[in-house]
Amino acid sequence: MKRVILIALAFMLAMGADAKPKQHKEIDLRIGTYNVWAHYARRGLIKKGKAVAARSWDNSKEAVARLIVDLDCDLMGLQEVSNVCYEDLATLLKKVGGKKYGVWWLNTYPEGHRRNVGNAIVYNKKMIELAKKNIYYFSPTPEVRSSGWDEMRYIRAALVTEVTHKKSGRKLYFMATHGPLGDVACGHAGRLLTEFDQKYNTEGLPTIVVGDMNARPGDMFYNNMTKYFEDSYLVAEKKCSTIGTFNSSRESEKNFKNSHFRIDHIYVHSTDKGKIAVKEYNVSRDKLNCGGEMHYPSDHNPVYVDIKIK
């Protein structure tokens, strides 16, 4: 009888231990965003004399890949990734030391369209995996390939995915996007990104949104976004002195001091399944060898943050 009682007590203690809430393991991640400047956009500006020939895609593509690898992000959203850029980067990342990276790319435009360009997510496939991948458009019909309001020239969208940190099992929701150029459409994009998170993030995971938003602080997009998300630049415990993120085709150094050119952003939203603390915010200003000359590899500079998910 005594033996039976001891076994029963041991079983009850084991069940009680299992019933305790699991303690989340804190994880550290580096998150980035980078508009790589599509090959055809560069070509057009070089022809117009607004950019030097050394900044053509062929002269700069290895520098773009090298910069992505050097920044060592675990997750990075890319914009203006044409089919040419995607094919080159998939090869070049490995060549310059980025064998750990996987690339998920989707063309925003319908098959046969004269444009073949979209967003991409570069991720450390040894550390994390992507699931429930989808794309939603900035229009009144976000689940249908479309544009809306005053943005009729480009089709803009957000790549969305559920991210799992393999070692800890922690999850987060990640959106990588390129904001519309139309002012009204861009304002709606800020609202829609919030709605995407509330509708499609069904597990209530902490969320990170990255991209070239084509919007600056004070714009309607920014005001709509910051009703729900936090601007990593503002909440970072430590930040670099650089403010602007768009150097332009002319590599304007004065842009780095002007908030008008802070158009590449990283936003975070915490939930009871994970509190996101932004430890450090940075804008890369590294120039690399492009066609035998030292240049910024793109007309945008990468933004990256070190975060802790508690």
C-alpha positions as CSV (number, residue, x, y, z in Angstrom):
1,M,0.0,0.0,0.0
2,K,2.8,2.4,0.9
3,R,4.4,1.8,-2.5
4,V,1.1,2.5,-4.3
5,I,0.8,5.8,-2.3
6,L,4.3,6.9,-3.2
7,I,3.7,6.1,-6.9
8,A,0.5,8.1,-6.8
9,L,2.2,11.1,-5.2
10,A,5.0,11.0,-7.7
11,F,2.5,11.0,-10.5
12,M,0.6,14.0,-9.0
13,L,3.9,15.9,-8.7
14,A,4.8,15.2,-12.3
15,M,1.4,16.3,-13.5
16,G,1.7,19.5,-11.4
17,A,5.1,20.3,-12.9
18,D,3.6,19.8,-16.4
19,A,0.7,22.1,-15.5
20,K,3.0,25.0,-14.8
21,P,3.2,27.6,-17.5
22,K,6.3,27.1,-19.7
23,Q,8.9,29.9,-19.4
24,H,9.7,31.5,-22.8
25,K,13.3,31.4,-23.6
26,E,14.6,34.9,-24.6
27,I,16.0,35.1,-28.1
28,D,18.2,37.7,-29.8
29,L,17.7,38.5,-33.5
30,R,19.1,40.9,-36.0
31,I,16.5,42.3,-38.4
32,G,17.1,44.4,-41.5
33,T,15.6,46.0,-44.5
34,Y,17.3,47.0,-47.8
35,N,16.0,48.4,-51.1
36,V,18.6,46.9,-53.5
37,W,17.7,49.2,-56.4
38,A,16.4,47.2,-59.4
39,H,18.6,46.7,-62.4
40,Y,16.3,48.6,-64.8
41,A,15.9,51.5,-62.4
42,R,19.6,52.0,-62.2
43,R,20.0,51.7,-66.0
44,G,17.4,54.5,-66.5
45,L,19.1,56.9,-64.1
46,I,22.5,56.2,-65.6
47,K,21.1,57.0,-69.1
48,K,19.7,60.3,-67.7
49,G,23.1,61.2,-66.2
50,K,21.8,61.0,-62.6
51,A,24.0,58.1,-61.6
52,V,27.5,57.0,-62.6
53,A,28.0,53.9,-64.7
54,A,29.9,52.2,-61.9
55,R,26.6,51.9,-60.1
56,S,25.0,49.7,-62.8
57,W,23.6,46.4,-61.5
58,D,26.3,44.4,-63.1
59,N,29.0,46.5,-61.4
60,S,27.2,46.6,-58.1
61,K,25.5,43.3,-57.6
62,E,28.4,41.5,-55.8
63,A,28.7,44.5,-53.5
64,V,25.0,44.3,-52.7
65,A,25.3,40.6,-51.9
66,R,28.5,41.2,-49.8
67,L,26.8,44.0,-47.8
68,I,23.8,41.7,-47.0
69,V,26.2,39.0,-45.8
70,D,28.4,41.4,-43.8
71,L,25.4,42.8,-42.0
72,D,24.7,39.3,-40.7
73,C,20.9,39.7,-40.3
74,D,18.8,36.7,-39.3
75,L,15.9,38.2,-41.2
76,M,16.0,40.9,-43.9
77,G,13.3,42.3,-46.2
78,L,14.5,43.4,-49.6
79,Q,12.7,45.7,-52.0
80,E,13.0,46.3,-55.8
81,V,14.0,42.7,-56.3
82,S,13.6,42.2,-60.0
83,N,13.8,38.7,-61.5
84,V,17.3,39.6,-62.6
85,C,18.3,40.7,-59.1
86,Y,16.8,37.7,-57.5
87,E,18.6,35.2,-59.8
88,D,21.9,37.0,-59.3
89,L,21.6,37.3,-55.5
90,A,20.6,33.7,-55.0
91,T,24.0,32.8,-56.5
92,L,26.1,35.6,-55.2
93,L,25.1,35.3,-51.6
94,K,26.7,31.9,-51.5
95,K,29.8,33.1,-53.4
96,V,30.5,35.8,-50.8
97,G,30.0,33.7,-47.8
98,G,26.3,33.6,-47.2
99,K,25.6,29.9,-47.6
100,K,23.4,29.9,-44.5
101,Y,20.9,32.2,-46.2
102,G,17.7,31.2,-48.0
103,V,15.7,33.6,-50.2
104,W,12.0,33.8,-50.6
105,W,10.9,36.0,-53.5
106,L,7.6,36.7,-55.1
107,N,6.9,38.8,-58.2
108,T,4.2,41.3,-57.4
109,Y,3.1,41.6,-61.0
110,P,1.0,39.1,-63.1
111,E,2.7,36.7,-65.4
112,G,3.5,38.4,-68.8
113,H,3.5,41.9,-67.4
114,R,6.4,44.1,-68.6
115,R,7.5,44.4,-64.9
116,N,8.9,41.4,-63.1
117,V,9.8,42.7,-59.7
118,G,8.7,42.2,-56.1
119,N,9.8,41.8,-52.5
120,A,12.1,39.2,-51.0
121,I,12.9,37.9,-47.5
122,V,16.5,36.7,-46.9
123,Y,16.7,34.5,-43.8
124,N,19.2,32.4,-41.9
125,K,17.8,29.0,-42.7
126,K,20.0,27.3,-40.1
127,M,18.4,29.3,-37.4
128,I,14.8,29.9,-38.5
129,E,12.1,28.6,-40.8
130,L,9.3,30.3,-42.6
131,A,5.7,28.9,-42.7
132,K,2.3,30.1,-43.7
133,K,3.8,32.3,-46.4
134,N,1.5,34.6,-48.3
135,I,1.2,38.0,-50.0
136,Y,-1.3,40.8,-49.6
137,Y,-1.8,43.9,-51.7
138,F,-2.3,47.5,-50.9
139,S,-5.7,48.0,-52.4
140,P,-9.4,47.7,-51.4
141,T,-9.0,44.0,-52.3
142,P,-5.8,42.9,-50.6
143,E,-6.2,39.2,-51.4
144,V,-6.4,39.9,-55.1
145,R,-3.4,41.1,-57.2
146,S,-4.3,44.8,-57.5
147,S,-3.4,48.4,-56.7
148,G,-5.8,51.1,-55.5
149,W,-6.5,54.7,-54.7
150,D,-4.0,57.1,-56.3
151,E,-1.3,54.3,-56.9
152,M,-2.0,53.1,-60.5
153,R,1.6,52.9,-61.7
154,Y,2.9,50.2,-59.4
155,I,1.5,47.1,-57.7
156,R,2.7,47.2,-54.1
157,A,2.3,44.4,-51.6
158,A,3.5,42.8,-48.4
159,L,5.1,39.4,-48.0
160,V,3.9,37.9,-44.8
161,T,5.1,34.8,-43.0
162,E,5.2,33.0,-39.6
163,V,8.8,32.7,-38.4
164,T,9.9,29.9,-36.1
165,H,13.2,30.1,-34.2
166,K,14.3,26.5,-34.4
167,K,16.3,26.2,-31.2
168,S,13.8,27.8,-28.9
169,G,10.6,27.2,-30.7
170,R,9.6,30.8,-30.3
171,K,7.5,32.3,-33.1
172,L,6.9,35.7,-34.6
173,Y,5.0,37.2,-37.5
174,F,7.0,39.0,-40.1
175,M,6.0,41.3,-42.9
176,A,8.3,42.7,-45.6
177,T,6.9,45.4,-47.9
178,H,7.4,48.3,-50.3
179,G,5.1,51.2,-49.8
180,P,3.1,52.8,-52.6
181,L,4.2,56.2,-54.1
182,G,0.7,57.6,-54.2
183,D,0.1,59.7,-51.0
184,V,-3.4,58.4,-50.5
185,A,-2.5,54.8,-51.2
186,C,0.5,55.0,-48.9
187,G,-1.7,56.3,-46.1
188,H,-4.0,53.3,-46.6
189,A,-1.0,51.0,-46.6
190,G,-0.3,52.0,-43.0
191,R,-3.9,51.1,-42.0
192,L,-3.8,47.9,-44.0
193,L,-0.6,46.6,-42.4
194,T,-2.3,46.9,-39.1
195,E,-5.3,45.1,-40.4
196,F,-3.1,42.3,-42.0
197,D,-1.6,41.7,-38.6
198,Q,-5.0,41.7,-36.8
199,K,-6.6,39.4,-39.3
200,Y,-4.0,37.0,-40.5
201,N,-1.7,36.7,-37.4
202,T,-4.2,34.3,-35.9
203,E,-1.9,33.1,-33.1
204,G,-1.4,36.7,-31.8
205,L,2.4,36.5,-32.3
206,P,4.7,39.5,-31.8
207,T,5.1,41.2,-35.2
208,I,7.9,42.9,-37.1
209,V,7.3,45.0,-40.3
210,V,10.1,46.1,-42.5
211,G,10.5,47.9,-45.8
212,D,11.0,50.9,-47.9
213,M,7.8,52.6,-46.9
214,N,8.1,55.6,-49.2
215,A,6.9,57.6,-46.2
216,R,8.6,59.7,-43.5
217,P,7.6,60.6,-40.0
218,G,4.5,62.8,-39.9
219,D,3.1,61.4,-43.2
220,M,-0.3,59.6,-43.1
221,F,1.3,56.2,-43.5
222,Y,3.5,56.8,-40.4
223,N,0.7,58.2,-38.3
224,N,-1.5,55.2,-39.2
225,M,1.3,52.7,-38.5
226,T,2.3,54.2,-35.1
227,K,-1.2,53.9,-33.7
228,Y,-0.5,50.2,-33.5
229,F,3.2,49.5,-34.1
230,E,6.3,51.0,-32.5
231,D,8.9,52.8,-34.6
232,S,12.2,51.0,-33.8
233,Y,14.1,54.2,-34.4
234,L,12.3,55.9,-31.5
235,V,12.2,53.0,-29.0
236,A,15.8,51.7,-29.6
237,E,17.9,51.7,-26.4
238,K,20.9,52.7,-28.6
239,K,20.9,54.3,-32.1
240,C,23.4,55.5,-34.6
241,S,23.7,59.2,-35.5
242,T,22.5,58.7,-39.1
243,I,18.9,59.8,-39.6
244,G,18.2,59.6,-43.4
245,T,18.2,56.2,-45.2
246,F,17.9,57.3,-48.9
247,N,21.1,58.5,-50.4
248,S,19.6,58.9,-53.9
249,S,21.1,58.2,-57.3
250,R,23.6,61.0,-56.5
251,E,24.8,59.6,-53.2
252,S,23.9,62.7,-51.3
253,E,25.7,62.7,-47.9
254,K,23.5,65.5,-46.6
255,N,20.5,63.2,-46.8
256,F,21.8,61.3,-43.9
257,K,21.2,64.2,-41.6
258,N,17.6,64.9,-42.7
259,S,14.5,63.1,-41.4
260,H,12.8,63.8,-44.7
261,F,14.9,61.0,-46.1
262,R,14.1,58.4,-43.4
263,I,11.8,56.3,-45.5
264,D,13.1,52.8,-44.7
265,H,11.6,51.6,-41.5
266,I,11.4,48.7,-39.1
267,Y,8.3,48.5,-36.8
268,V,7.5,46.2,-34.0
269,H,4.4,45.1,-32.1
270,S,4.6,43.1,-28.8
271,T,1.9,40.7,-27.5
272,D,1.5,38.5,-24.5
273,K,3.3,35.8,-26.6
274,G,6.4,38.0,-26.9
275,K,7.7,41.4,-25.8
276,I,10.1,42.9,-28.4
277,A,12.8,45.1,-27.0
278,V,14.9,47.0,-29.6
279,K,18.4,47.0,-28.3
280,E,20.2,48.9,-31.1
281,Y,19.2,50.7,-34.3
282,N,21.7,51.3,-37.2
283,V,21.9,52.5,-40.7
284,S,24.8,51.1,-42.7
285,R,26.9,53.6,-44.5
286,D,29.6,51.3,-45.9
287,K,30.8,52.0,-49.4
288,L,32.0,49.0,-51.4
289,N,33.8,48.4,-54.6
290,C,31.4,48.9,-57.5
291,G,33.0,48.8,-61.0
292,G,36.4,49.7,-59.6
293,E,35.1,52.7,-57.6
294,M,33.8,53.0,-54.0
295,H,30.1,53.6,-53.9
296,Y,27.0,52.8,-51.9
297,P,25.7,49.7,-53.6
298,S,22.2,51.0,-53.8
299,D,20.4,54.4,-53.7
300,H,19.1,53.3,-50.2
301,N,21.1,52.3,-47.2
302,P,20.3,49.2,-45.2
303,V,18.6,49.6,-41.8
304,Y,19.1,47.0,-39.2
305,V,18.2,46.5,-35.6
306,D,19.2,44.1,-32.8
307,I,16.2,42.9,-30.9
308,K,15.4,40.7,-27.9
309,I,12.2,38.9,-27.7
310,K,11.2,38.2,-24.1
